[in-house]
Amino acid sequence: MTSKRAKDLNVCGVTAAIAVIDGKWKTSLLWLLESGPHRPAELRRRLPGLSEKVLTQALREMEADGLVHREVHDVLPLKTVYSLTSFGRELSEALAPLSDWGHRRLDRLAAS
């Protein structure tokens, strides 16, 4: 979803929620960050196929939307760690029933 649409106040709540998780990797990043803080290299290792450029872009967008917190430790080399904010945890909890529904759908597909 475009950045303009993500900030549109005249949309339904579902559209507003989907705007912040739109894209191939954001839900996976949200899921990984539920388990605790991660460094960018750890996130890339856990998500094969995710390029550094796309990871950086997704994390920046998620940070701008208030879902993740970026902490830079002043050591050499610089150490950056990402974690979920309380707003990000709230979104993750809201998505749990949708995830359950998705697993039930996959079970149905596998059974047929």
HELIX and SHEET records of a PDB file:
HELIX    1   1 SER A    3  ALA A    6  1                                   4    
HELIX    2   2 GLY A   13  ILE A   21  1                                   9    
HELIX    3   3 LYS A   26  LEU A   33  1                                   8    
HELIX    4   4 PRO A   40  ARG A   46  1                                   7    
HELIX    5   5 GLU A   52  ALA A   64  1                                  13    
HELIX    6   6 SER A   86  ALA A  111  1                                  26    
SHEET    1   A 2 VAL A  68  HIS A  73  0                                        
SHEET    2   A 2 LYS A  79  LEU A  84 -1                                        
END                                                                             
